[in-house]
């Protein structure tokens, strides 16, 4: 009461001069129109740092609702895969999906205009939603991956908002890299075999008998063998390619021979020093030309200086700017599915360096999909 009286007196006179406070309007009123009482007609329906944390503040849709449940139609769905029990190093990527969503809090799907293109990929033809995360048990890898198989089957079978493009596309938030295998199984049912552009520091085509399989068949399905298994299942074309590779191989001859047998060419991390971003992009586009493309981004393709929060960090990687420049330059490819994996928030720094990078990578993947609509 005392404060109110003082403010009223101050507004009336100070040393004989009347003080008039400016109206709360114009640039001072970004939240809404000014009512007669001078108060903002505040918009509480589109909070950026409040409410449920979805990717880029996108609308949440329960894409995994029971059959027969009517849900909002969409063209691109963001699906979390909280799974990390098939790693060979540090666990923690089960918290990756929510971490990436947290890293995207500064984005708002209605106000995300690119400084480079002037466009907002969230606000064009495609209806984009956050589907939440698939339920995945952490006690049994086999069951967990079957759960993710089913989740991809359900989400990719939903009706789209744009009838001209009848199959919704999915961007998966990992989760360790094993989660790409169910995603590729899901894309195969609608698109057939695809070319994979695999951003990573590791080749991930190891023979399951060599990596994990010596323990059990169950252990042979892991984040270092999933591309070998995808090849054996006929999910991918022999026009696939790795980018950013720098980790050592176990057997210098057998591992690389098997990698080629699985359909992959290879770009090492240091090639960017010789041929630059444009050279990398040219090699990627030439390799997958004329085919449907799945892009998988292991965040450890970035140097640990740019992405410390990952399970199997390898020094000597690319910068965040280099990766984003490469991704954006892949415009025109028919990207039918994508993911960002191996984000383990517990290892990040207080500035959330990795989470911010991963979120921006997802943004780039969304843009690629929006820029090039694809029909089966």
ABEGO torsion letter per residue (X at the ends): XAAAAAAAAAAABBGGBBBBBBBBBEAABAAEBBBAAGBBBBBAABBAABEBBBBGGBBBBBAABBBGBBBBBBABBBBBBBBAAABABBBGAAAAAAAAAAAAAABBAAABBBAAAGBBAAABABBBBBAEBBBBBAABAAAAAAAAAAAAAAAAABBBABAABABBBBBBBOEBAAAAAAAAAAAAAAAEBBBBBBBBABAGABBAAABGAAABAAAABBAAAAAAAAAAAGABBAABBBBGBABBBABAAAAAAAAAAAGBBBBBAAAAAAAEAAAAAAAAAAAABGBBBBBBBBAAABBAAABABBABBBBGBBBAAAAAAAAAAABGBBBABBBBBGBBAAABBAAGAAAAAAAAAAAAAAAAAAABBBBX
